[in-house]
Amino acid sequence: MTSLGGQLSAKRPGDSPFTVRSEVLGGQESRGVLRKISDMLEVIMKRMDALSKVGNSTDAHRLDELSSALDRIQPVGLVERIQAIAQNMSDMAGRVEQILQRSMAGNKVRDGTLAQCGTPKDPRYPDCLSKMDWMRARWTSDPCYAFYGVDGSDCSFLVYLSEVEWFCPPLIWRNQTAAPTLKPLPKKQAVFQSDVGALLEQVGTGKESLSFMKRRMRRMAAQWASAARRLDDRLRSHWREQNRILVHVGFLTEESGDVFSPKVLKGGPLGEMVQWADILTALHVLGHNLKISFSLKELHGFLGVPPGRGSCPLTGPLPFDLIYTDYHGLQQMKQHMGLSLRKHKCHIRVIDTFGTEPAYNHEEYAILHGYRTNWGYWNLHGQQYMTMFPHTPDNSFMGFVAEELNETEKQNIQRNKVNNMAVVYGKEASMWKLQKGKEKFLTILHRYMEIHGTVYYETQRPPEVPAFVKNHGLLPQQELQQLLRKAKLFIGLGFPYEGPAPLEAIANGCIFLQPKFNPPHSSLNHDFFRGKPTSRKVSSQHPYAEQYIGRPHVITVDFNNSEEFEATIREIMRINVEPFLPYEYTCEGMLERVHAYIQNQDFCSPEAPFPPVNSSWLSSPFVLLPNSSILTWASNASSYTSWPPLSALRLLASLEGESCVEACQGAELICEPALYRFINIKEAFSALELQCDGVESQVNHLLPAFSAEHAECGLQQDPLLFSCAGSSAKYQRLCPCRDYRVGQVALCRDCL
């Protein structure tokens, strides 16, 4: 998982011990002080000049006398006195600088603007006074203020707070001539690219993590090119706009600690790097204009961040249509973009391996209701978070790809399978240590199969690996693939969770056998999930494989039940399976999905209020589907703009204690949070025949919902809390479900 460390809290610029607050001196007093300081400085300079001549003299006798005199005087504190004088001179120099700045500011406003630099009192700008006080005290705390013209005068503070930030009203004495409007660049059409050479150059060198990603890009290039041609044929009539996209891989920056790169060759987790390599390749192949950043310096250059510590916002338009980053990168952007992150965060997409539920994302709600964690509270739209697997529909499913086999390769694999050969999932010795009772079930497996491992070691065999396991050490990707093509079984030890390896094994014709978790693992009972922004309950090592693939390719059993485990091994010995890869994990499937997101997801344009003002329906806006108890939108669905389209909506109520994720799955549908606003109306309750004594709007991530105990209906007051996750024994939740395309759960049937 990308989220390995705690959040770094950015220190406020005002906390610096080096800040100075200037006092205002009167004009006559300023000139008198300046004359005295000038005289003092002249005397000091003359004395220093005389001393320098002594120092430069070749008269050894005079130097000896000086040295002797210093030795005689030193005991009475000459050094301390010199240090004190030096400190006073330093303080005096700083004071002179402030006075000179005041004097210069006075010269600038002799035309009459001085009187106009008082702090304006405008109820539309209630923070102007406090921000002016802050600037007077701390404007030297960050060089970016001087970069924007702040010089210590009230006038410069007002100009900054009204024109760079937005805490004070526009100044009437400033030249209000509108700046020339930059014409938007002409829109370009995105053209599929089959050559990854330019992408490889952008990724660069210098880290083993980058080398790993580039090797993957080269190895998969032909499959991406073939997939692009197929998708291009299907989309030929559609205009695809080329987007300017920044990809900032925060977890691989030196500033975040980059714990991954040193472990690439030592069996460390590669899932994140697999996903990022595939994201970069998909965006490049789709024909978008990419900039890639692996350091803060590159990030600053691409965004145009002003010099300093990040206290000042960006000015001007964002040079990118989209920014893909991770939690580390998001924190870095917050520290170095200042207030402008709030302005531009609708452009951000966060690659988030395990997902972030709305209750954890909403900062105020999370603090008040116990959902605050190290990784949530960013107040983004839930679908701006993009996950590795489609385990939480509150987020968008980004995914990755596994290598796809042609028919000849599939036939060769089936001919060459070794029926009694198993490979254990786990490259680090620590993964073998975590599974309780592993010796017992591996011993049972050993009665039927030859067991192989790929555990990293340097000099000697890891003691955690049983002696009967044939350990190959860490294998390069192609050698591992050859091992999987021979093996009949790929067996999980319970950790790592939800990685790419099981999909790669299934794609190479293996059966994946994994442990069932009873009770399911979650943030409530397992250290690994504690602190992560999700309440999801993980029922097995790889819930996606269990739910979306299933038997015969994936078998999930209780490894602590020896009889069940042994019966399963005997069953596996009898069955044969073909290599299988879900469409959504092919190159074409990922290209299709990412294309749909880029063309249709828009979190920057405010949605039209719904229901429309003064709207009223002559009859219910919901109708029953033929031969079904599920409701859909009435025939005029096309009159409301949404993506997914409103025609995909299927309305139902959950059982008490059931989440909308579970309720929609039970109807073979997917919960779709983007459609919540269309069911967050009182008419939805009557359409479902839920009798309300009253309807109230509240801030609660379980709403809209019906409480049977009190016959109360609750609507959601804050759209950021629309959530498919979460359940309560007191609520029947209203759920916006949708259909989905076979093999592509992220998209509805009419979503392309």
DRENTORMI-805625 format. One record per residue: x, y, z of N, C-alpha, C in turn. Coordinates in pm, whole numbers, plus 50000, padded with zeros to 5 digits. Atoms other than C-alpha are relative to their C-alpha. Last residue first. Example, Ala and Ser with C-alpha at 12.3 -4.5 7.8 and 13.67 -1.06 7.14 Angstrom:
# residues 2
499184988149994513674989450714499235010950073;500894988150000512304955050780500905012050000;
END
This chain:
# residues 752
499014996450101480955049247700499375008649890;499044990149950478785048748013501075003949898;500084988450090475715032047859501035010650036;500135004450140476324997148001499985011749903;501335005250029477635011048330499904996849850;500804992950099481355014348385498644993549984;499924985549980483575005748683499065007749909;500984995749900482394969248682500025015150021;499574986149976484194961948355499045006450098;498554998950002484134924348285500535014050025;499365012649962480444924548196501515001549984;499595007750117479344960748176500734987550046;498584998950036477564974048480500294991149880;499515011950068474034981448603501495001749970;499974999150146473385008248858500424986549943;499245010650067472485011949226500015002749849;500014997950144471405043449411500894989649932;498785003450074470675030749764499835002749850;500414998750140468275043850026501244998949913;499384989650081469405030150362499395000449860;500065005250136467185011250602500515011149909;500324993550128468435023350934499814990149887;501224991849988468415013051302499555005849867;501165008549973470844983651268498705008150008;500464998649863473345007051106498764991450018;501315006049971475415004850791499675002350146;500594996949871478395021150624498624994050016;499525007849887479715022950271499235003850126;500535013650015477775035749967500374991450121;499105011449985478435071350079499274986849983;500695010750072477065106050010500924987949997;500215012049918479035124950274499114989649933;498745007049983480535151450045499844987050077;499725009450110476955160149942501334992750013;498684996950055476255175250288500364990049891;499824985650011472595176750398501315003849933;498614995849982471635140650336500145014949977;499314996650124467955133050381501415005050032;498924990349995466435115150680500665001949865;499235000450124463085097950700501055011150004;499354987650040461525090551039500824997849873;500674995950124459025063351118500545013449951;500634987149977460525062251469499235005249879;500384998749859461445025451484499255013050027;501335005949979461355021951105499525002150143;500005006449869464245046251058498604994950029;501315000849933464585053850687500184992750133;500365012949937467795064850515498675001450073;501415001449961469355091850299499674986050052;501224994850062471655091950487500205002149850;500925011050029474315069150636498735004749929;499565007450118477105095350614499114988049966;499805013849952475205118450848500344991449879;498655003450044474765156150823500334986450060;498975000849897470995160450853501354997249935;498665000450059467955169850644501035000550111;499034989949957464615160850799501314998349925;498805000750084461485142950676500935011350041;499314987350022458635135350915501244997749915;500744990249920456045108650987500635013849986;499274990649914457535089650696499025008650079;500914989949949455925058550543500715008950102;499534997949863458395038650331499225011950056;501075003049904456535026850022500505000250144;499625012949940459715026649806499004995650107;499915009550110458195054049587500374986150051;501365004450035457125072049907500034990049885;500555008149891460715072850031498614994849965;499385013250005462155084249695499434990950109;500785009050086459645112949678500594986049993;501055006649921461355128949981499184990349916;501234992050006464475136049779498904992250072;500014992949872468055123649807498835009850004;500915007349911467415099049523499935006650138;501315001850063468775120949243499034992150087;500764987549994471665134249452498614998649940;500694997849872472855098749516499125012549997;501454998850023473625092249147499235002650130;500264988250084477385099149169498505002249978;500184987949919477505074449463499715012549917;499424989050077476865044349234499795013250074;500404987249943476265011449416500735011249927;498904992949936476834982449176499465013050059;499774986450048474164957149072501195005950076;499075001250112473624919649105500205013649931;500864999050119470594926149334500824999149872;501045010249989472534913849638499055000049882;499415012850040475494934649521498964988950005;499915000050146473274965749543500604986849950;501355000350055472294958349904500044999449847;500565013649990475844949150005498634999149936;499125009050076477424981549880499394986149997;500444999350139474375000350009500904991849909;499484988450073475234988450358499445000049859;499355003350126473024964350555500495012749933;498685005649975472094967650922500784996449876;499384993749883468414972150841501334993150028;500545005349876467794958950491500625007750116;499265010949937468714981350204499194994150114;499714997549859466245001750002500734988050057;500545009949907466235001749622500375004050142;500214996149861466675025749333499464988350081;500935009949946468205015548999499885002850150;500395000449859469865043848807499014988850029;499425011949937471435036248465499514998150142;500725012050047469075060448281500544987250064;501105002949908470495088248498499214987749957;501304994150036473675087448293498904995250094;500745007750100476885078248476498635006149971;499215011550043477635106648448500384992250124;499225007149898474955132848489500854989549931;498645003950039472935158448297500694993050117;499064996749894469205158848369501384994649964;500074985549977466725160348078500945004550111;499004993050080467825125547964499995015150024;498694999949935465925109448251501025008349924;499364987450035462545119348104501405001250061;499504999650138461375082848100500715012949963;501044999250102461045079648477500625003049864;500484986450024464015069348688498974999949888;499084992450084464275033048795499435013949978;500464987650062462715012649073501085006149912;498994989549998463454976449158499485012149921;500354991349887460564952849244500975011750011;498964997949900460804936648903499455008550112;499785012849931458704922448620501095000950108;500915011150031459034954748421500424987250072;499555007250118461124980848606499024988649972;499525013749985459055000748851500514994649867;500955010150050458815038348805500624986250020;499505013750008460435067448984498914990749949;498955000550103459805104648929500584986149981;498695003749948456495099949118501045000049887;500015013749947453575118348966501414996950045;501425003449999452805154748888499804985950051;500355010750094456355161748990498504997150012;501025008949943457195195049143499654989849895;500415011650080460125217749091498904992450072;501454999950029460205252049249499564988149916;500814991049918464025252149232498565000149951;500014986050044465425221849052499075008450087;500854997450116465755190149259500005014749962;501045010050026468645191349243499314996850133;500745004549882470915221249220498924990149963;501254992549988473055221848905499234994950121;501195006750053476435206148969498785008950018;501055002649900479375229249017498794993649936;501214992550036482085224648752498914996950103;499744985649993485435214048899498765008349968;500264995849863484705177548983500245015050020;499724985749986484345166148622499615004350141;499994995649860484485129048538500415014750007;501324997949939483435123048176500025004950145;500964993050084486345123847930498735004050074;499454987250043489105115548175498975008049921;499854990749888487095088548350500435013849952;501344996049956485975071648028500075009950116;500584990950100489525071347887498645005150046;499344987149977490805056048212499505010449900;500464994349872488235028048185500605013850024;501414996550012488795020247816499525007350125;500094988450089492575020947854498565004949989;499544988449924492324997648155499955012649914;500964996849895490154972747968500425012250080;501154993450061492344974147660498985004150105;499604986650045495484966947862498815007549941;499245000350125493754937748036500395014349963;498565000349971492764939748402500844997349876;499624987249940489174951048331501475000550039;499794989750102488774921648090500515013050061;501174991350019489204896348371500335011449903;499704986349958492174873048304498755008549979;501124990750000491854835148280500465013650052;499564986649958494264807048195498845009949985;499314992750104492264774948154500525013350056;500554986950034491394752948448500825006149886;499104992450086491864716148523499315013349965;500574990750099490214697548809501105006949921;500875006350100491164665548995499575009549888;499255009950077494194677449193499174994349885;499154992850094492234708249301500784990449912;500864994850107489564686049460500845006949892;500375011650083492214667049656499115004349884;498825003850077493644700049780499684988249909;499844990350108490144711449882501214996749914;501015003450101489554679750083500115009549881;499525011850074492864686250263499014995849892;498834996650081491834721750357500464988049917;500464992150115488354711750473501175003149907;500795009050085489814684250694499525007349875;499135009150074492554706750832499214991049905;500805012250003490194735150931500744989849913;499895006149868492664762651021499174987350013;498765007649991493134770850652500184993550137;499444998049867489464780950627501244991450014;500375009549894488724781050255500645004150131;499764993849870488694803849950499504990850110;500665007749896489034788749603500425005750135;499684995249866489834810049300499184992250101;498694993650002490004797648940500465004350139;498965008949949487184772148980501385006550009;499705013550049485604790749146499784998949850;500615011649936485614827949218500394986749937;499505011150082486474856448979499414986950052;500214997450141484604887549100500544988949908;501334995650040484014879049466499805000549850;501085008149942486984857849575498655003749940;499915013250062489524873749341498874991150049;500394998750141488344908449449500024986349933;501454999850019488434898149818499565001449855;500234992850125492144888349805498505000249969;498794993050040493454877050144499785008649876;498965009350044489954869050260501225008049959;500415013749967486884885150424501034989549961;499335008250100488214920650436499814985350037;499715012949938485784942850625500524990549893;500265012050079485864978750499500434987550075;500575009749906485855005650767499754986649932;501075008850049488185027450561499534990850111;501294992950005490575056350614498874991749941;500324997750141493575035650728498575005249989;499514987150047494625040651089499745002849854;500234989449903494295004051184500625013149951;501034990850048494234982750868499755011650096;499674995250134497534964750933499015010549952;499044988949999496924962951307500275005649862;498745004250061493794941651278500935012049984;499415011949938490604941451484501364996149945;500425002349862488714974151436500744988650067;499284990749912490564985951126499644998050146;500404986150019489294954950949500825008850094;499024990349952489964917850904499515014249969;499294992350101486914895250863500975010050063;500804989450061486084872551159500805007649893;501205000649917486794847151021500405002850146;499814993449871489274853750746498695000050077;501184992149961489234828650459500275006050138;500695001949871492634816950343498815009250016;499724989649901493604815649973499214997750128;500605004649874493944789849697500395009950108;499564992349884494604804849352499224995150122;501114998249907494304779549069500565007450122;499985005749864497074785348817498625001450066;500615013249990496614790148440500074993450136;499085010450049499004818748373499514985950029;499834997650143496274845448404500944989849937;501235004950064495404830248744500105001749848;500005014749992499024835148854498794994249930;499005004750095499104871248729500064984849999;500564998450134495834878348909500984995049894;501035010150026497244863249230499385001249861;499485013450031500434884649196498924989549978;500215004150139498714918849169500374985549972;498924996450090498304924649544499734995149859;500464993950125495134924649752501135005149910;501374998550044496554918150097499945005749858;500614986750001500104906450153498554999849950;499414986750018499484884450352501074998849892;500814990549925497164855150425500495014349989;499745002049858499644827650325499165009550087;499744988349919498404824949968500204996550146;500654999949869498674794349746500435012150082;499364988449940499294793149370499305002150133;500614992949888498434758549236500875011850043;501455002149998499014739248913499335009450101;500675003949876502514751948847498504998349982;499885014449973504244751348507499124995750117;500595007150114503084785448383500104984950016;501465000249987503724799848729499344992349885;500335008849888507404790148711498494998750016;499785013850046507724805548364499684989950110;501115003450089506154837648496500144985749947;501165002749916508624838748782498824995749915;499785013249941511454835648531498864996150093;500195010150103510024864748328500234985950053;501385001750041509544886848633499814988849898;500434989650093513034881748775498614996649947;499865002450143513104856349060499655012549919;500764990150075513774861549432500274998449850;499564986349980515104829449579499155009549917;499224995350114514294796049419500655013650026;499974985450012513114779549741500945004349888;498894997250091512114742849720500015015049972;500334990350105509884738950026501255002649916;500525007350117510504706650226499595009449886;498945006950074512834725150467499494993149874;499805014249964510104749150583501004993149906;500485008550109510704786250504500264985450036;501475000449998510954807750820499434990549894;500505010549909514644798550857498484999050003;500744994249888515514819050545499434989050090;501435002350011518064799750335499265006050121;500485013149957521544814450355498474999649995;498935009949982523614841850198499494986350039;498684995550045521384868950054501044989150008;498965002149898517784856650071501335004249941;498704993450013514524865349892500944995750112;499704991349887511684840249902501425005549986;499144989950065510464825649573500385010450104;500054986549946508934793349704500925009349923;498924991050040508104759349553499785013850063;500244985949968506014731149698501245008249966;498664994449979505884696349541499845015150016;499334991750101502324684749582501425003550040;500585001150133500084659149751500845006949892;500365014150026501664651550088499544998149856;498795007150043503304686250078499734985149974;499814997650143499874702750096501184991949945;501085007150070499234686550433500175001649849;499675014349989502654698250555498944991649930;499015002650104501864733150422500454985350003;500675001450130498654732450626500994998049886;501025010650002500434723950951499364998749861;499345013150011503624744050903498964989049982;499655002450140501514775150833500654986449981;500265013850039499874772851176500394996849858;500015009749891499744810351218499694986149945;501095009550008500644829950905500094989750113;501274994549953502824859750996498894989650006;500044999949854506194842050974498625003950051;500165013849956505804833250609499844999450151;501355004150040505234869750518499714985750044;500954995549898508334879350720498574996049967;500085010149895510474858050488498985003850106;499244996349881509644881650203499814989450107;498604998250038508624869349857500885003650120;499294993549890505254854449955501485001049972;500044985550018502694835749742500665006550121;500514992349886503654798749759500135014949971;499124988749970504004779249433499355008150112;500604988249940502444744649392501075010650024;499044989449970503324715249165499265012450051;499715000549856501434682149155501025010650042;501215001249918499644685848822500285000650149;499595010949911502644699148631498934999050108;500274998749857501144720148351500464987650076;498785001449919502884716548014499775001550150;499285012450029499914709747787501144997550098;500825011349956497714736247952500694986749973;500045000649853500484762047923499224987850046;498715005249952501104754347556500014998750152;499975014450028497394758647479501314993850049;500925006849908497294792547653500034984949980;499375000549868500424804247469499104992850099;498905009750006498884794947134500664998550135;500545013649997495644812847221501104989449997;500745003450123497344845547309499604985350006;499425010450084498214853947668499194998249872;501055008050064497474886747847500654990049904;499665003850138499994901748087498964990249946;499205012249998498344916848392500234995849855;500215010550100497114952648404500874987950032;498715002150066496524979448669499764989249896;499495013150040493484992248859501415000249944;498954997650099491905026948860500574987049948;499105011450016488565019849035501005003149888;499905004750138486945052549137501014988649994;498834995150073486015056949503499954995149856;499904985849966482675053549683501175006549929;500534991450107482375020949487499955014750036;500894990249938484695003849738499485009549893;500575005049876486454971349643499095009950069;501314993649984487044978649276499294995750128;501075009550030490774970149300498655006850023;499365010650077493864992649287498994989349959;499515011749929491935023549396500614989549906;500015010650101491365058849270500764987950054;499085010449955490375086949510499874988049905;498664995350035488745115749320501084990350052;499535006850120485545095149341501295005949944;499585013849976484995105349703500594993249877;501115008450043484965142349617500464985550011;500135001850144487775157549817498674993249969;501204993450053487495170150173499965000049847;499614990250103491105160450258498825007149936;500324986049969490275144050596500385010249893;501224994350057491835109450537499975015250007;500004998950146495295094150575498755006349941;498814993650056496425095650937499825003749853;498865009150013492935088551069501195007849943;498734993550035489905108451193501124989749997;499495006150124486685087751184501345006249957;499035010649975485675093951546500534993149875;500635013249986482435112951490501004988550007;501135000349907483395149451545499494985950028;499554996149866486855147251388498874998550101;499105010349948485655127351085500455003250142;500815011549960482705150851030500884989250063;500784996349881484955181551029499194988250052;499184996949882487495165750794499175002850125;500614987449957485195148350544500615004150134;499534989350089487455121450395499535013850045;498614997049963487005096450679500555011749919;500014996349858483185095550653501405003650049;500384986149976483515096450273500025004350146;501464998449993485435063350256499645014450036;500344990349896489055062750143498495002349997;501254992550004490405033449940499805009150120;501065006949926492965005449978498705007950010;500095014550016495535014949714498764993950065;500205003849860494905052349691499714985050004;499865014550012496015069049370500114994450141;499105006049902494705104249436500004984849981;500445014049988493225123649142501044992950088;499115010349946493585161549162499304986350001;499265006050111491885187048934500774987550044;500965007550082489235195649196500684993249882;500055014249963492135204449426498974991949921;499715009150112492905236649238499764985250031;500564995350126491405263849457500124989649890;501465000049989491985246049786499355003749868;500435014050008495555238449681498494999250006;500455003450135495935275649609499654985349985;501464999350015495965283649980499534995549863;500734990649916499565271950015498494999349976;500944992250082500975253449715499225010050083;499304991050092504135240049883499085007849906;498934992349938502935222850199500575010649906;500584991149899499625211750050501065009050060;500654989050070501395198149743499365009850097;498954991250051503695177549963499405011949926;499464992749887500715163250152501095009949955;501034990549959499025153849825500485008450117;499964988650092502255138049701498985010650037;498764992849974502445115550006500085012649913;500154992749875498755106449968501275007850037;500395009149893499215097749601499915008150128;498995001249896499395118049278499534989750101;500065013149934497605122948947501134999550102;498795003549925497095159348848499764986550067;500105010649900494585168448577501344998250069;501425003449988493935198148348499774989750109;500395013850026497405212248404498504998350013;499545004250133499055246648384499614985749965;499225012149982496875259348670500444994949863;500685012950018495705294348586500954988350024;500195004150138497385324948730499364986349992;500834990350070498755329449077499894995549854;499684998150141499955301349299499125011049944;500695008250101499415306749667500595001949861;500754992050098501955320049915499334990949898;501074992449935503075301950231499115007349900;501335004750035505005274850044498875007750063;500395011749920508415278650207498574995449973;500284998449858510045301949959499554987050063;498935004149911510195306549585499635002350145;499084988949970506845308649403501094995650096;500104995849860505405275049281500965011550026;499704985849992505245273448901499855005450141;501154992449953503425240048902500245015049998;501175002550084505945221448682498815008850041;499814994750135508995236948844498774998549914;499994985449996507805231249199500095005949859;501374995749973506945194749125499915015250001;500755001350126510365188948966498565004850018;499464990050093512095202849276499254999549867;500634987149972509795182749501500485010849905;499324992349896510935150549335499255013150022;499595009149893509615121949117500745007450111;499174994749892507645143248870500274989350104;499845009849893506185133448533501005005350102;498814995849928504735157348275500094990950122;499595003849866502315142148025501245007550048;498754992749984500395155647724500474998450145;500064987549924497705129547658501405005950018;499644988350078497725104147375499965013250074;501244992950035495825074747524500285013349930;500575006950117499135055647508498705006849956;499174997450119500745080947742499374994049875;500174985850033497915080247998500795003749875;501364997950051497865042047990499795014549958;500085005250136501655039648022498625002449940;499214991650090501795062748322499874995349856;500704987250012498965044148492500735009149903;501145001950092500605010548414499185012849984;499475002150136503955020648567498854998949900;499574987150053502095034948867500594998649859;501144991550031500205002348922500435013449940;500735005950113503254979948897498875009249959;499204996550118505165003849125499394993949874;500154985750030502405002049387500755003849873;501334997150051502264963949370499815014549962;499904993850133506024959649401498645004349946;501274999050074506294951449771500175007749869;500954990249948509834942349881498755001149914;501305006049974511534910049777498965009550054;499935008249879515074923149811498634994450038;499215012150028515714937649464500094990850121;500445006050127512914963449491500724986749974;500525013549979513614969549860499624992849871;498975009249954515924999849827499544985550012;498915002550095513355017249602501064990450052;500245010750097510355012649833501244996749916;499605012849941511295032050147499894988649899;499855010450103511245064649952500514986850058;499255011149942511645087650258500274988749902;500935008649928508895111850160500704988150064;500584992549888511425139050070499004991750079;499085000849886513405114249860499395006950122;499124988449983510395111149632500904997950121;498655002850046509055076349549500945012150010;499405009949912505905079549762501414996149956;499494995049872505015112449593500744989650081;499965012549923504645100249235500665003150134;499004998249893503625133449075499954987750091;499975011949915501845128248741501135001850100;498825001449915500935161148573499854987350082;500065008149877498425159548289501354999950069;498674997749942497655183848006499994993850139;499884993149872494615168247843501465002050036;498725002349935494085159347476500095008450127;499194988049977490405159747387501304996250071;499355001349869488965127647247500925012050018;498924990349978486445132446965500554997850141;500074991249884484415100646914501225009350005;500914988950027483805084246577499955010350113;499564991750112486885062446602499095012149977;500314986149966486035049546949500225009649884;501334998949937485755012146870499595014550024;501025004450096488635011746621498615001950057;500104989350100490765032046861498944996549897;500874989749942490045006447134499815011649903;501375005249987491394978446916499055010650056;500595001250135494464998146806498564995250009;500334986650047495215008447165499354999549863;501244995849935495024972347283499565013749952;501095008050059497634961847025498665004250059;500204995250137499954990247130498844992649933;500664986949996499524982247501499695005049858;501395002349961500294945547437499245013150009;500735005850114503424954447238498544997750035;500264990150105504674977947511499174994449886;501434999850031504284953047799499675008749879;500515013750018507954943147830498554999949954;499455005950123509174978647768499374986349973;500534992750115506834993648029500494994149869;501395004250020507724966648282499395006849878;499965013750053511444972748238498584995049973;499664999250142510785010048278500104986249938;501164995050074508935004648608500295000549850;501045010350001511724982948747498815004449916;499545010350093514365008448644498974988849990;500254994950135512355035748817500444989949895;501464999750020512215015449140499675005049859;500415013350044515945007649107498494999449978;500565008049891516635044749122499594986449945;499424996449871518845067648913499484992150117;499185010549942517025068648582500425004050141;498654997249952514435088748391500674987950062;499915006849871510675084148367501405001650059;500534991549894510575110548093500134993550138;499074989049976512885090847864499525008850115;498845005549929510755059447902501025011050031;500395002249861507655079447804501184994950082;500024986849935509305092347486499624998750147;498654994749986510185056547385500035013350074;499834995549862506685042747454501375006350024;498584999749967505695040347085500185005650141;499545013749979502065030047032501464999350040;498575001350027500485064247073500454985750032;499365011649937496725069847044501474999249958;499765010550098495835105046930500734988650069;499075010249951494295130847162500094988849898;500575013449992492685159146970501074990450049;499425009850091493965193447051499304986650017;500125013949959492025222047203500594990849893;500975007750079493315256347113500014985450043;499335007150110495155272747400498974992049922;499715014149974492935295247601500644993549879;500895008550077493355331847518500324985550030;499275009650083495075349747797499004991349926;500465013849982492985378747912500774990849906;500405006450126494945410747920499654985450023;498845006250064494945423948272499564993249872;500015014650003491945445148347501234994849928;500075004550139492785481048414500114984949997;500965010950016492115485648782499854995449857;500385000050141495225506148847499124987949975;499145007950086495205506949225499515000949856;498944991750053493535535849402500994992249914;500504991150107490265516649439501115008449940;499664986349962491925487949627499655009549886;499164993150100490225454249579500195014650038;500704995950123488775440549905500975006549901;500354985849995490935421650157499355004249868;500544996949868491235383950226499595014750014;501344994350021491635372349866499345003650133;500995007549924495275362949822498685007549990;499395013450006497455376249543499144990250079;499745003850139495425407649463500664986349985;501154998050088493685418349782500214994549860;501195006749946496025404850049498765001949913;499845014649999499135413649844498704993150042;499945004650139498025449149762500094984849996;501354999450058496975454450122499994995149856;500805010649939500315442350259498614999549936;499625012650065502195463850008499234988350059;500505000150138500255494250120500344986849932;501415003850000500845485950485499444999449859;500964988949987504575487550423498574994849998;500124995949861506995458950495499045011450021;498764993549956508185454050137499935004950144;500194995249864505665429349989501325005850051;499944985549986506235427649614499765005350139;501234993850050505105391949528499945015050031;500105003650141508645377949562498765006549937;499194990150072508875396749894499954997449849;500714987249989505975375350018500765011149927;500984998650109507585343649876499245013250009;499554991550112510635348750096498965002149892;499905007950122508725334450397500405009249884;499855014349968508825345750759500144991349877;498635004550032509545381950663500194985050021;499815000150145505815390250643501404995549960;499335012050050505365378850999500305000049850;499145007249907504265406551231500884989749930;499074990849934502875431750986501004992550087;498974996050096501425403450773501005009650064;499105011450022499575388551071501145004049906;499175001349880498125422151167501014988849983;499074988850002496935426950807500934999550121;498945003550095495435391850812501025011349988;499105009749936493515399951130501134996149907;499284993849890492055431550973501004990350063;498984990750050491155415250638500835005850115;498675003949953489415384950790501085010049964;499874999149854485865398850769501414996950052;498645004849979486045406050394500335000550150;499815011450091482395409850286501394993950016;500575012449944481795430650598500164987949908;501025004550095484225456750460499454986850052;500995007549923486395476950694498854996649907;501424997550030489425487550494499094991250085;500705012750018492835486750666498525002549974;500585004949876494465520450611499204987349972;499465013149964496455522750292499554995550138;500895010550049494325550650144500504986150035;501234999749922495945577850351499064988849960;499695004249863499265568150203498734999450084;500545013349972497785569449849500254995750143;501294999649933498205606949827499444986450034;501034995050091500945610449571498624999850064;500134985449985503495607749849498935005849909;501404996049987502755570149853499845015150022;500875005650105505975556349714498595005750007;499774993250128508115579749918499044995349893;500544986549991506555566950239500175007749871;501445001350016507215530850133499345013850007;500285002250142510835540550082498514998849975;499764987450070510955555350432499704998749852;501114991049968509345524650582500155013149922;501165005050073511815502350397498795008950025;499854996350141514645524350522498824995349918;500294985650010513345521050876500115004649855;501444997749985513155483150845499655014749981;500685005250119516685480850701498505002450009;499814990550110518035503750971499254995549877;500884988649972516515481351237500095010349888;501385004150029518115450651082499025011350020;500135001050146521465468451074498594995849961;500144986550053521015478951438499824999649848;501354995449971520355443151545499765013749937;500935008050080523485431651365498575004650020;499904995350138525515460651510499034992449910;500694987150009524225452351857500035005449857;501435002749995525245415951809499195012949987;500405005950128528705426351692498504997349997;500034989250100529075449751992499534994749865;501194991849972528065421452225499875011249898;501185007550043530555398052059498735008250022;500044999750146533295424452092498774992749948;500434986650040532415429052460499925001149847;501444998849976532535391552520499485013649955;500715008350100535915389452353498505001450017;500004993450131537225419052556499184992149898;501215002050079536085403852884499965006749866;501094991549951538525415753155498815000049904;500655004949877540765386153094498855008650048;501005010750018541285396652732499354995450130;501364995149978543045429752809498974988750005;500124993849869546555416852862498555004050031;499845010249897546365392152573499825005950139;501235007949996544935419252348500074989450109;501034991849935547855442152435498694992350013;499704999449857550345414952357498935007950074;500305013149943548705408152020500215000050150;501465001449997548755445151935499584986950066;500504991349895552415448052033498484998850015;499675006449872553265417451823499485008450116;500935011249980551415432351529500264993150132;501314994249963553365465051565498974989050024;499914994749864556705446151571498655005550047;500235010749903555815424951271499995005350142;499194996749882555475455651050499704989950109;498965010449990554145439750733500895002550120;498614995249989550985459150767500954988450010;499315002050127547705443750639501475004050005;499965014250036546285438450987500764997649873;499065006749909547245473351092500144985549961;498664996150042545575487050781501054993850089;499645008150117542475465950861501385003749950;499635013549958542385481051209500434991549882;498684999249935542455516151067500484986250044;499024997850107539585507550828501415000750060;499775013050065537595492451115501045001349890;499205008249908538035524951310500324986349939;498644994649994536905545751014500894991550088;499315003650123533905522550955501435005349999;499665014349996532815525151318500814996149878;498915001849903532995563051309500464985550003;498804994250060530905564250986501204998350093;499465009450099528385539451128501285005449939;499415011449930527865561251432500654990449902;498764995549936527325592451222500724988450069;499024997550105524805574450996501345004450060;499495012950043522975560351297501085001849895;499175005449893522645595351444500644986749957;498764992249993521415609551113500954994450105;499145003650113518935580651066501315007850003;499375012849970517535585551413500964996249889;499034997949894516905622151339500754987250034;498834993250056515275614451002501075002350106;499255009150088512975588051154501265006749948;499225008849913511915611451436500864990649917;498914992049943510825637551183500924991550085;499074995650102508805611350981501185007750057;500424987750067507175594051276501075004849905;499374988049947508205558551352499515012249922;500094988450088505995527951296500615012150068;500774989249939507095496951478500055012149907;499484986350007508185466651276499075009550074;501124990650017507345431151381500545014250007;499804986849940510155407051315498745008249980;500914989650048510005369551241500215013050077;499274989150063513075348251300499095011049947;499474991049897511545324251554500675012349941;498564998450006509395309051274500495009550109;499385005749883505885299151379501505002150003;499964990649890504275323051134500684994750123;498924990250018505235301150842500135009550118;500484987350053503015273750976501155009849989;499844989349902504745240551016499565013149940;499224988550047503335214150780500045010650109;500734987649976502185182850957500875011849963;499084989849951503605151750796499215012850020;500014987150068501015124250766501025009350063;500964990349950502015090750901500075012749922;499584991849887503825064950694498915009150046;499195007149902503015035550472500275008250124;500074992749874500115048150259500764992750110;499234987750006501195035049920500075006950135;500834988150000500005000050000500875012450000;
END
